[in-house]
Amino acid sequence: SAYIPAIEVPDEKNGELDKRIISLEWIIEHYEDLLNQGIKIEQSLESLIRFERPSLQLAMVSQPDWFDIKAVIRIGDFSIPFLALKRHILNNIREYKLPDDSVFIIPTEWFSKYDNLLLFSKPTGEDTIQVGKLHYSILEKIDESSEKQFEGFISKIKNPENFNNQAPESLIKIMRPYQNQGFQWLSLLHENKFGGCLADDMGLGKTLQTLAILVAQKEKSIKDSISNTQENTYHTTCGQLDLFSEAKVEIPLSIQTSLIVAPTSLIFNWQNEILKFAPQLKFYIFHGKQRKINPHNFKHYDLVITTYGTLRSEVDTLSSFLFHYLILDESQLIKNPDSIGFHAAKQIQAKHKLALTGTPIENSLSDLWSLFNIINPELLGGYSFFKEKFLVPIERQNSSYHIEKLNTLISPFILRRTKSQVAKDLP
């Protein structure tokens, strides 16, 4: 027989090694083998330890903007809601007491596997939670669900070379392979209403890739408008049907106005790139003396281009209009969450948001929080939450565990290629 002494449990918050838990986990892992070898296990502990290994059963249903998940833990004859373990998992408490006063040991891997799930999910019932699709990446580690609608999407968004979206015909011939992959990645973000950060090295064509997605959106808008008009077109002359003539019908071409915010020094670069690569996009420079236009008239342009300075001074005007895209070029310029520029950008209304920068982090992880708080506001939570859960453990303790947790959350929404990575595509 084997005897496990009742060792006092150390304070796990201080990072001490709990030898007692390690011993119990070893027995749980080898419990069946020990019994088969005729080894009897006796306990002299105050609470009876259950040597069965608990299982987590998940049932997942995909909704348009979230996943509904039913999560239940089974151990022996007991069935308990997964949410009952939230305090234990988030505070590294290893033992959970069941209704009969027996105790089961929460498996070590559950603490890293499910902590993000518990942090970013919303309880909707005793044993049900809701996970926004923005946080789909935290489901990647979960293999208990029989319904894995998210797997294909995860595969796509992490492997842009497998995308099937085609860049506009007017640009496909001049775009390099990695730029076409960037366009496809932007298309996938657009389809799922996710914001993103295109963080390619300087000189790799972030502007061209951005123009490609804007041109593609305009072409789709025109195609949809024509299709809708044709469905409602009929042949008529003086109110009577005519088989030989067709009344001229003006096709309403819906313009989806996007806002580009850039440093003053890059305004004319955007103008030149548009004229060179996307002349079909009608743009207006909202800067200097030309910014007296009524915001109601923005709808006549595909692009409104302004500067960070003008954004700060004209935030009331710009925030009164609903834009199709908000595109922040050199977005590191609003990295300070206490700055006027950051708060001005937060007020802009847009269906889709995109940041362009070669340096998403310049000084601190707070730069990253500022960026994502604009393009995907719910992704990293509020600043106090982010500081406690990520910034302090990473910057002060260099915690690889927290670095991995943060990477899991943000990696689907950042695309970065360096010149060395795409060297074969460059002249």
N, C-alpha and C positions, 0 to 999 in steps of 0.2 A: 504494500500500500504506500501511497505518497501523502506526506503531511505538509500543508502549506501554512506557515505561521501567520498569525494575524498581525501584520506589520502596520504601524500607524501610517496613515496616508499623508504624505508631505503636502505642503502648500504648492499646488501646481502653478499658481500665478507667478511664483518666483522661479519657475523653470526647473525645479528639482525633479530628479528621476524617481518615479513611483515604482519601486521594485515589486511591490505587492501586485499592482495592476499588470505588470509585465508577466509575473508568474501566472496570474489568473488567465491572461490572454493566451499564454502558451498552452494551458490546460484546455481552454475552450477550443483552440485550433486543433488539438490532438485528442479531443475527448473520446470520439468513437474508436480511434486506434487504441487508446489506453484500455477502454472497456473490452475490446476484442482480444487484448493481450492478458485479460484476467486481472487487470490492475484496478483495485478498489480505491475510490477517492472519498475521503472523509473530511468533513468541515467542522471546525470549532469556532466559526465566525458568528458574530451577533446576528447578522442577517444572512439568510441562505443565498449563496451565489448560484445563479442559474448558468449551467455550462452549455446550454443550447446557444447557437449563434442566431441572433435576431436577423430578420429579413425585412427589407423595405419594399413594399409593393406600390407601384405607381400606375395610375391610369391617366392618360393625357388626351385632351381634346383640343385641337387647334381652332382658335377663333381668328377673325380678321386681324386683330391687333394684339392678341395675347394668347397664352396657353392656360387652359383650366386643368389643374392637376389634383387628383385625389391621391393622397399619400398616407399609407397606413403601415405601421410596424407590427409584424407578427413574431411572437416568441411564445413557444409552448401553446397553451390554450388562450393566451391573451392577445387582444388586438387593440392597439392604442394609436391615437392620431400622431402623425409625424411631428406636428406642431408642438406636441407636449415636450419634445426634446430641444426646442429652440434655445431655451436658457442654458441647457447643458452644453450644447454644441458651441454656442457663441462664447461661452465662458470656460470651456475646456474642463467641464465636469464629467468624469468618466462613468460614474455609477448612477443608474436610474432605478428607483424603487417602484415595484409593481404593487397593485392593490392588495396582494396577499403578503406584503412586506418582504418578499424576496427581491433580489437585486440582479439586474443584468448589466454587463459591461458593454458600454457603447464602443463599437469597433474603432480602432485608431484612424482608419482611412475615412471614416464618416466626417471627421472634423475638417479635413481639407476638401472633401468631396462635396459636402452639402452646406458649408458655411455661407458661401455666396448666394446659394439658393434661398437660405433663410433670411439673409440680409436684404435681398432685393425682391422678395415675393410679398404678396399681400394676402393675408388670410381672408377667405370668403365663406368659411364655415368651420365646423369643428375639425374636419379632416380634409379640407380642400384649400388650395392656395391658387393664386393667379400670378403668372409671370408675364410681364410685358414682352413683346417680341424684340424690343430693343435689347433685352437681356438674354436673348436666346443662347448666347455662347456659354452661359453657365450650365445649360442643359447638356452640353457636350460630354461631360464626364459621367453623366447619369446613364446607366445601361439597364436599369430595372424596368423601364417602361416598355410595354408591348407595342405602343404606338409612337413611331419616331418620325413624325412628319417633318421635323426640323432637320433631320440628317442631311437630306439632299441640299437644303438651303445652306447649311454650314459648309458642305463640300464645295458648293459653288462660290460662296463669298470668300473662301480661303484659297481657292485655286482659280484665279481669274483667267488662266489660260484655257479653262474648260467652258468659258461663257460662249454663247452663240449669238449675242447681239452684234449687229453690224453697224459700223460707223457710217455717217452720211456719205453718199457716193462722191460728193464734191471734195471730201477730205480723206477718204480711205487710201487713196493712192499716195498721199504725201505723209501719212502717219506711219511711224515706225512701229514694229510689232509691240513693243512695250507700251507705246502710247495707245494703241488699239486695245490692249488689255486694260489700260487705265480707263478708257472710255466704257468698256464693258462693265468694269467694276462700278463706275459712276452710274451706269444704267440700272444695275441691280439695286444700288442704294435708292435710286429714284423710284423704282417700282415698289419698293417696300417702305417708302417714306422715311428713310433713315438719313440723318445728316452724316457727312463724312469729311475727312481731312486728307487732301492730296498733298503729301509731304515729300515729293520727289526732290532730288538735288536741284540746285539752280542750273538752268540751262537745259533741262530735260523736257521742257514743253508743257508745263502745267497750264499755261494760257491756252494752248492749242487743244489740249484734252478737254478743257472747260468749254471752249467754243464748240467743240464737237457735240457735247451733250446738249448745249443750247440750240444748235442747229437741228439736231435730231428731234428735240421737243417741238420746234417750230414746224418742221416737216410733218410730224405726226398731227399737230393741231390743224394744219392745212388739209391734210388727207381726211381727217375726221370731219372737218367742216364741209368738204366737197361731198363726202359720202352721205352725210346727214341731209345736205341740200338736195342731192339727186334722189333720195328716197321720197322727198316731198315735191318733186318737180313733175308737172304734167303738161301736155301739149294743149294750148288754148289760143283761140282768136275770137275776140268780141264775145267772150263768155261761152263759146261753143267749141267742142272738141275738133281738132284739125289734125289729120294724119300726116300732113305734109309740111307743116311749119311748127316751130317751137318758140315760145316766148323766151326772151332773154331774161334770165334770172341772175341777179347779182349774188354771188356766193359770199356770205359773211365769213371773213377770215379772222378767227379769234387770235388776238395778239396776247401772249402771256408775258407780261413785263417782268423782267428780272433786274435786281439792283446789284451793281458791282461797286464795292468800296475798296479803294486802293490808295497807296501813298501818292501824293501830288506828282512825284517824279515819274510815276508809272502810268499816269492818265493817258499820255500820248502814245505810250507803248500799246495800251489796250486799243486805242483808236486805230493805230497802224495795223495791228494784228487782225482786227475785225475787217478792215478794208481789204486786207490781203487774203485772209482765209475764209471769212464769213460775210461777204458783202450783202448777203440777203438779210442780215440782221440790222434793223433800223435802230440807231442809238442816239442818245441825248446826253450831253455832258452837263451834269447838274453841279456847277462849280463856278466860282467867281461871279461876274456880272450876268452870266447866262442862267442863274438859278432863280430867276423871278417867275418861272413857270408855275402855274397852278397845278398842284399834285393830281388833280382830276385829269389833266392832259397826259400824265405818264402812260396812260393806257394806249396811247397812239405809238408807243415805242416798244421794241423788243428789249432794249437795254437802257437803263438809266445808270450812268457812271458818275460816281462822286468820290470825294476824298474823305479821309478820317476826320479832318478838320471841319469840313462841311457837314459831315454826319453829326458831329458834336453840336454845331451851332444851329442846324436845321432839323434836329431830331423830331420836333413836333410835326413838321411838314412831312418828313419821310415816313414816320410811323403811322401816319393817317391813311396810308395806301397799303393794300394787300399785294405783295409781290409774289411772283412765281418762284423765283430763287433769290436768296441772299447769298452773295459770293464775297467772302472776305479775303482779299489778296494781301499777302504779308500779314497774316492774321496775328502774328506774335506781337503786333503793335498794340493789341488790346489785351495783353496778358495779365495786366494788373486788375484784379476783380474790384478794387476800390476806385478805379479810374472813371472819369466821365465817359471816355470812349467805350469802355466795357458796358456801362449801363445804357449808353445810347444804342449800341448794337443789340442789346437784349430787348429793346423796345420795338425793333423792326419786325413787322409782320411778314412772314414768308412761308409758303407751303413747303419749300425745300431749302436746306442750308448747307453751304459748302465752304470750307476753309482751305486756303492755299498757303503753304509755308514750307520752307526748307528746314525750319528750326522750330518744331512744335514745343520743344522744351529748351529754354535758354538758360534760366537761372535756377528754377525750382519746379517741383511737381505742381505747384499752384498754377503755373502757366498752363499745364495740361487741363487742370480743372476748369480754368476760365474758358479755354477753347471749347471743351465739350459742354459746358454749361450753356453755351450759345447754340451749338449745332445739334446737340442731343441732350436737352436739359435734365432728363430723368436718369441718365446713364450712371453718373457717379454720385448722385445724391447732393445734399447741401454741402456747403464748404466745411462746416464744423464736423459733419459726418465723415467727409473725405479726409479731413486733417487727422481725425482720430484713427480711422480704419486703414489709411494708406500712407499719407504724407509723413507722419511722425515715425511709424515703423520702418519705412523705407529710407528716409533721409537721415534719421538719427540712429537707427539700429541696423541699417543695411539688410533688412530681412528679405531673403530670397523667397520665402513663402508668400509675403505680401506683394512682392514684385510679380510673382507668377499670377496671383489673384487679380492684380490690376491689369496685367497683360491679357488675361482671359476676357476681361470686360471690354478693353479698348481695341484690341487687335483687329476685329472685323471692320472697324470704322476708320482705320488709318492705312493708307497705301503709301509706302515709301520705297523708292528705288534709288540707289546711288549710281554714279557714273560707272563705277567698276562693275556693278551688277549687270548693266545693260551695254557694256562696252562693245559687244559684238554687233549691236544695232546702230552704233554711232559711226559717222564717217571718219 
